[in-house]
Amino acid sequence: MKSRNNIRPATNWADVLFSGVTKFLSIASIVILCFVIFVIIDESVWFLTHYSIVDFLFGTEWMPVDYGTKVSFGIGNFIAATLAVSCLGLLFAFVVSVFAALYLCSIESSGARSLICAGIDLLAGAPSVIYGFVGLVVLAKMFLEAGHPTGSCVLTASIVLAVMLLPFMISSFAETMRKVKERYQRDSMNLGVGKWYFLAFIVLPNSMPQFLPPSLRAFARGIGETMAVMMVVGNANLFPELLGKSETIASLIALEMGAAEAGSMHSSALFASGLVLLVIVFLVNIITISISNALKKREHKRQFAAISASEPNATDNATGEDSANSSAATISSSNGNNSSFLMSKAGGSFVHVLSLTGIAIAIGLLIFTFGYCFVEGYSYISWEFLTTSPSGAVLGEEGGIYPAIIGSLMFVLVSVVLAFPLSCAFALYQVFFCKSEKVSKAMGHIFGVCAGVPSIVLGLFVYAVLVRNLGFGRCVLSGGVALALMILPFLEVRFENAFKEIPEGLVRASLNLGCSVPYTVRKIIMPACAGEILATVALGASFAMGACAPLIFTGGVAFAPASTNIFSPAMALPLHLYLMLAQQTTIPQVYATAFVMMAIVLVINAIVAVVSTKGKKKWRV
């Protein structure tokens, strides 16, 4: 929805205050994200000026402690492992996602399609530590039984990462295919082209260029993934081999930052490693934005050429006619090039089988991930487990998870309270208040690039600023700030999409009656989007509750009594689960903790579905 330039300014103190606060918070969100980058660079400068950058980037020896030989900080193997795991994970996820999305595109019933998509979205809501848990106790065990010495290797980590990337890629690919399908479907039916031939050899090839941006975004996500990969990759400073152990940059930071002395070269080297991770993600995001802009320009040129090629006296229906001609030409060309085999029933059946396989894998992973946690953990759930503290010689082998539940709720509460006003204000400013399209695009690009900061790097930022420099130490507030920075981009994107879905006529009616923009936003837009806003906040809370990496050295601890003091450290469910697994034990409490976490995901998603649907029905006809 474009900005309204012809609207009279706010006319009362409430409008002035609302407008001012919105603009201030939107600018503050950009400044904070930029400050994150500045701090990471500042913390890395000392190391980069005292150690050879070439040896740092391409060296393969990492020895941060001097045991009689000089220290060394080469991250060449870590960079290679990060790229290898991410590339393999992306490759596996891409193949499954293409065919799963193709099947979703073939479904005519919107209800069935929505149901399957909702199920796949549940995979996105599962905490990363759960994927690491299932990968460790199921997938790694399968590798062990097959003869692998440990079960933990680059291939195991890549498969786990691929499962994590599937929901995002399937959703993005399916949306792209749907748009392409709508463009060519009518002409395909008129030419008598079979359904599966149309999907596989018309829709899919024309969708392929559009798959590149979401694939790169998924790649950037994979690069920054910490917990799931760290739990199954083996964590050894070795050059990555398919069945060998290795260690990613994110894993290196998570494992060593807590033991690094503040202000030491070791600590600065870890910040520099985070900076390298940040640069890689930034480069991927910039390339993604450039490709997306190029694809948009190409589409605009195609539409302009379609209009220009039409008859002057047929301006009213030029776009539709030329689009039809172009679609027919594309379909006819495909028919002519592939008529020997691809038009046959065998070709269509083969593609159909592949699409069924893709969607079956996606749904099977959903059922198995949730089912495994529920089946294995259900028998260990009790009131005592939910209301007592952990105890025992091995952490958590006795007692329950009550402090971890309270701690997680505290972390989530702080993160939502901090992230909600910033993200909502930025979304409102982008949609309703920004008068310059160039400024809006620039701020959007800055926010988008900064939003790609991996969660482990956000943890580094909070550690440097709050835990160390300001002296807050590890506490709920520090951890909550890290989680707030993590969910900020997620909330902003969903808020912005919700505001853009408000009917233009509803907004125009208010403005034409003389209402100011701030008044319209306060009295009409926000109430109309209340359901979607609540749903987004709930999803953000679920996202924060499942995060573990930002808490490792900011606020989470192995044990602490339940407390409501935000200036004291606290336990957290995902960190508690990870620490129990780190002791190489699969005691019943591990499965029960996983059960509780997955149950929370299901409950939150059910609430989101109900609230979001009811909220939309209030203003949708």
N, C-alpha and C positions, 0 to 999 in steps of 0.2 A: 504494500500500500504506500503510495507516494506521499511525501510531506505536503502539507497544505500551506501554501505561501500566502493565500489571500484571506487568512483568518485574522480577525481582530485580536489584539492581545488580551491577556487576562484582566478582569475588571474588578476583582476583589482580593482581599488578603489571602483567602484560602487558595485561590488559583495561583496567585503570585508565589506563595510558599510552596505549593505542590510542584509548580514548574521549576522553581529554583532548586529544590531538593532533588528532583529528578535529574536535572542537568548536572548538578554537583556530584551525585552518586555515579552517574554514567561516566563522567570524566575521571572520578576516583578509581573506578574499576580498571580503566585503561592504565592509569598511573601505577596502580598496584602491580598489575601484570608486568609492566615495563620495569618496575623496581625489582621484581623477582629476577629478571635477566641481569640487571645491573649488579645485584648482589652476587650472583653466581660468577659473573666475570670478575668482579672485584676480589672475591675470595680465591680466584684462580691465578690472578696476576703474579703474586709472589712466587708461586711454584714455576710458572711459565717463564719468569725472568731469571730463575736460578737453575733451571734444568733444561737440557737440550730438547727442543720441541720435536726434532726428528727422532731422537731416542724415545721420547714419550709416545709418539704416535705409531712408530714402527718397531720399537723394541719389543721383545717377547719375555723379558725377565721382570718379574714384579717381586721385589724384596724390600718392603717398607721399613724393616728393622735391621739395624747394623749388627750382624753377628760376627764381626771381625773382617768382613768384606764390605765394600761400599754398598750403600743402598741403591736400588734400581726401581724405576717406575715405568716400565714399558707396558703399554696397553694394546699392542698390536694383536695379540691373540683374543683379547676381550672384544675389540672392534670386529674382528673376523667372526667371532662366535655370535655376536649380536646380529650382524648382517645375515649370517648363515641360517640361524634359527628363524629369523623374521622372513627371509626369502622362502625357505622351505614351508613354513607355516602358511604364508600367503599363497603359495602354489597349491598346496593341498586344499585350502579353503576355497580358492578360486574355482577349481574343477567342480567341487561339490555344489558351490553356490550357483554357478551358471545353470546347471541342470535342475537344481531345486527351484530356482527362480523361474525357469522355463515351465516347470510344472504348475507353479502358482499362476503364471500368466495364462495357462490353458484352462484354468477353472473359471467357468462362467458364473457360478453362484458366488455372490459377494459375501454371503454369510459363511460359506465353507472356507473361502479364502481368508476372511478375517479371523476365523477360528484357528486356522493353521498358522497364520502370521502371529497371532497372540501367543500361541504355544512356542513358536520359535523365539519370540521376544523374551520369553522366560529364561532362555539360555543366556541372553545378554544381562539379565538381572542377577544371575548367580555370581557370588563373590569369586574372585580369582583364586583365592586360597582353596576353595572347594574344587576347582579344576585341578590344582596342584595335588590336592588330597586324593582325588579319584585317579589321577595319573600315576601317583606314587603307589597306591595300594592295589590298583587294577592293571594299568598299562605296563608299569615297570615290572610287576610280577609276571606278566605274560612274557616280557622279554627275558626275564630270568629263566622261566620254564623252557624258553626256546634256546637257551644256552648262552645268553649274554651274561657276562660276569657280575654285573651290578644291576642292570635294568635301567639305569639312568644314563642317558646319552643325548646327543643332539637330535636324533630322530624322535625319541620320546618327547622331548621338549617341543619339537616342531609340530607333532600331532596334537599335543595339548593346546598349543597356541592356535592351531588351525581351528579347533573346536570353539575357542573363544572368539575368533574373528567371524565365524559363520553367520551369526544373527545379523550383524551390521551389513555384511556383504550380500546376503540373501535379500534383505529388505531393499537395499540400494539397487541391486540388479533387477529385482522384480518391478520396482517403480519405473525404472528406465524401459524395461521391456513393455510394460503396460502402455506407456506413451507411444512407443514405436508401433505397437499393435493397433492402437486407435488410428494411427495415421494411414495404415495400409489395409486394415481389415475389410472395409467396404469393397474396395477394388479386388481384393483377393477372393471374396465371395462371388463377385460378379464374373470373375474369370474362372470360377470353379476349382480353385486351388484347394487341395486337401488341408485339413486342420493342422496336422503335424508337419507337413511339408512347409506350410506357411510359417509356423512358429520357428522351425529349425533353420530354414534357408531364406527366409525373408526377415523375420523379426530379429533373430539372433545375430546375423551378420551386421545388420544396420544398428544394432545396440552395442556391438563390441567397442567402438570408439568411446562410447559414454561410460564404459566400465572402468576406464583408466583412472579417472579421479577418485572414485570410491575405493579402488584397489590400492592406490597410493595412500589414501587416508588410513586404510586398514594396515598397511605396511608401517606407517608412522606409529599407529597404536601398538603394533607388535614390537617395535623397537623399544618402546618405553615400558613394556610389560615386565614386572618384577617377580612377584611372588610365585605364580604358577610355573614360570620357567625356572626360577631358582630352585624349586623343590624337586625338579626332575632332570635337570641338565647335567648334574654331577659336580659342578663347581670346582673345576680343576683348570689351572692356567696352562691349557694345551690348545694347539691349533685345532679348530673344529673338524672332526671327521664324523661321518654319518652315525657310526655306532660307537663313537668315542666320547669321553667326557669333555666338557668345556665349561666356560663361564662367560656370562654376558657382562656388559658394563653396569647395568642396573643391579645385577646380583653382586658384583664387586662392591658397589657403594653400600648396599643393604647389609652385607656381611661384615664390612670393616669399619664403617663410619662410627659405630658405637665404641670401638676400641681405639680409635685414633685420638691422639692427644690434641686438644684444642690449640690451634696456632702452629702446629708442627708441619713439616713438609709433607708428611703422610696425609694429614687432614687436607692441606691445600691441593695435594695430588688427586684426592678423591673429588674435590670440588672441580678440578680441571677435567676429570673424567666425566663428571656431570655436564660440564660445559661442552665437551665433545659430543655427548649424547644429545644435548640441546641443539647443537649446530646441525647434526645429522637430521633430526626431526624438523628443524626449521627449513633446511634445504628441501626436504621432501614436501613440506607444506607449501613452500613457495612454488615448486614445480607443479604441484597439484592445482594451485590457484591459477597459474599461467595456462595450464592445459584446459582448465574449466573455462577460462575467459576465451581461449582460442576456439573451443567448441561452440561457445555461445555466439561468437562472431561469425563462425561458419554457418550456423543455423540461421542467423539474421540475414546473411548474404543469400542463403538459399531462398528464404521467404521473399526477400527483395527482388531476387531474380525471377521468382514466380510471378510477382505482381508486374514487373517490368515487361515480361514476355506476353502478358495478356493483352487482349484487344482493348483499345482506348475506350470503346463504348460499352465495355463490360466490366467496368471498375468495381461494381458492387459485388460481383461474385467471382472476381478474378482469382483471389487466393484459393477458393474452394475448387474451381475448375482446374487451375494449374496443378494444385496439389493432387487432384485426382489423376491428371495426366501423368504427373511424375511418379505417382504410386504405381499406376498401371505399367509404366515403362520399366520400373524397377522389378516388378513381379514378372513381367514378360521376359526380361533379361535373365532373371534367375532361372525361369523355366527352360529357356533355350540353352543355357549353359550346363544344366544338370539333368536334362530330360532322360538321359540314358538309364539312370538308376534312381536318382533322388526323387523322381515323381512316382516311383513304384511304391507299393504297399510295404515292401520290405524296408525301404529307407525310412518311411514314416514310423513303422513299428519299432525300428532300432532306436530312433530318437526318443520315442515314447518310453521305451524300456530304460534308457539312460536318465530321462527326467524322473521316472518313478524311483529309480535307484538313488538319485540325488535327494529327493524329498524324503525317502525312506531313511536315508542316513541321518538327515537333519532331525527328523522326528524321533528316530531311534536313539540318537544321542540325548535328546531332551528327556525321553522316558527313562533311559538308563541312568543319567546323572541324578535326576530327582529320585527315581525308584531305588537306586542303590543306597542313597543316603537315608531314605525313609525306611527301607526294609532292614538295613543293618543297624540303624540307630533307634528304631521304635521301641524295641524290647528293653532298652536301657534308660528310657525316659521315665522319670518319676518326680513326684513333688519335691522330694529331698534333693534330687539333682538340680532342680531349678531354683531352690531356695537356700542352698548352703554354699560355703566357700570351698575351693579346691584344697586338697591336702595330700599327704603321702610322700614317701621317699622320692618317687618319680612324680614330677609335677602333674597334678590332676588325676592320679590313679585312684584317689579317694575323694569323697565330697562332690561338690557340684560346680556350677558356673554362675552363681548369683552375682558375684562382683563383676564378672565379665559382662553380664547383661546390663547391669547398671552403668558400668563404664562406657559401653557402646552407646547406650541411650544418651549419656552426657556428651560424648564426642559428637554424636549426630545433632543434638540440640544446639550446641554451640556453632557447629558448621552451618546449619540451616539458618539460624538467626543472623549470622554474618553474611552468608551468600545470597539470601533471598532479596534484600533491598538493593544490593549492587546489581544483581543480574536482572531483576525486574525493571529497575530504573534504566539500565542500558538498553533493554529491549524497547521500552516505551519511548526513549529518546530516538532510537533508530527508526521507529515506525511512525511516530506522531510529531515529534518536536524538532527534529533536525531539518532545517530549511534548505540546506545545500546537499545535492545528491553526491557531489564529489567528496564532501566532508564525511557523509554517511558511509560511502564506500571505503574511504581511507580508514575510518575508525573500525569498520567491519573487518577489513583486512588485518589491521593491527591486532584486533581482538582475536581473530581467527588464528593468526600465526602464534601469538602468545598463548592461546588456549591449548596449543599442542605440547606444552611443557609436560614431560612425563611426571607422574606422581612422585617418583623417588626424588626427582630434582626439586619439586615443591617441598618435600621433606627436608632437603638440604637447606633451602632458603629459610624455612622456619627455624631450623636448628641454628643457623648462623645468626639470625636476627633476634628471635625471642628466647630460645633456650640458652644461647651462649652470651651474646652481646648485651641484651637487656636483662639477663639474669632471671628470667622466669623459670628456667629449668624445665625438666620434663613434667608436663602437667596437662590437664584436660584442655585448658585454653590454647596451649601451643599446638596440640594435636588437632583441636577443632579448627584452628586457623588453617592448618595444612589441608584438612578435608574441605574446608570452605573454598579454598583456592582451586581444589581439584574439581568440585562440582559446579563451580561458577559458570564455566562455559556451557556445560550441559543444561543448566537451568536457563541460561540466556537464550540459547537456540530454541528451546521448547516454548519459552514465553513469547519470543518474537514470532514464531510460527502461529501460536494461538492468537496473537493480536492481529496478524495478517489475515486470519480466517474470518474475522468479523466482517459481515456484509458491508460493502462500501455505502450502500443506501442508508443503512442505519446511522453511520457516522455523518454522512452528508445531511441527513434530515436534522440532526442535532445542530450542526453548524449553520444550516440555513435558517434555523429558528433563532439565531443570534447567540448561541452558546459558545463559549470560548473552548479552545482545545483542552486546556487543563480540566475545565468543568466536564466536558464530554468524556474525557478519559476517566475521571473520578467517579462520575455518576452513571455512565453507560458502559464504557469499555470494560472496566474492572469487574463490575457485577456480572456482565455478560460472560466474562471469561473465568468466573470464580471456580467453576468445576475443573477446567483445564489447569488453572493455577494450583489448586489443591492437589490435583493429580500429579503435576510436575514436582511439587514440593515433596510429595510422598515418594516418588521415584528417586529424587535427589537424596532423600533420607536413606532409602534402600541402598543406593550407590555408595553413600558415605559409610553406612554400617558394614558393608562388605569389604571396605578398603583396609589394607594392612600395611603396605609399604610406607605411606606417609607417617605412620604412627611408630615405626620401629625406633627412631631416635628423637621423637618429639614429645610423646606423651604416654605411649603404651609401655607397660612393664609386665614382667612375668607374674608377679603377684602383688596385689594391693587390696586392702579391705574396701568394701563398697563405700563410696563417699559421694556427696553432692558438691564438694568443694572444687571449683574449676581450677584452683591453683595447686592442686595435688595430682600426682600421677594416677593412672587408673589402668585396669585390665580392659581388654577388648576381645570380643568373641573371635574374630579372625586371627588376631595375634596369639590368643590362647591356643587355638587349634594348631597354628603353625609351630608354636613352641613345643607342644606335645609331640607332634610328628618329628620335630628336629631331634628329639631324644630317641628316635628310631623305635618307636613303640606304637602299636595300634590297639591300645587298650580300649575297652568299651566306651569310655568317656569321649574318645575321639569321634566315634560314630555318632554318639548322642549329641555332641556339640555341632557336628555337621547337620544332623537332623534339625536342630533348633534353627540354625542359620537358613536352611532351605525352606523351612516352614515360614519364617519371617518373610522371605522373598515371595512365597505364594500368597500369603495374606496381604501384603502390600500391593501386589499386582492385582489381586481381586478387588481391593478397595479402590485402586486407581481406575479400574475398568468401570466400576459402578458410578463413582463420582464424576468421572470424565463424561460418561454417556448422559447422565442426568443434567450435567452442566450445559452440554451442547443442545439438549432438547429444549432448553428454556428460550433459546433465540433462533434455533433453526426450524424452518417450516417444513 
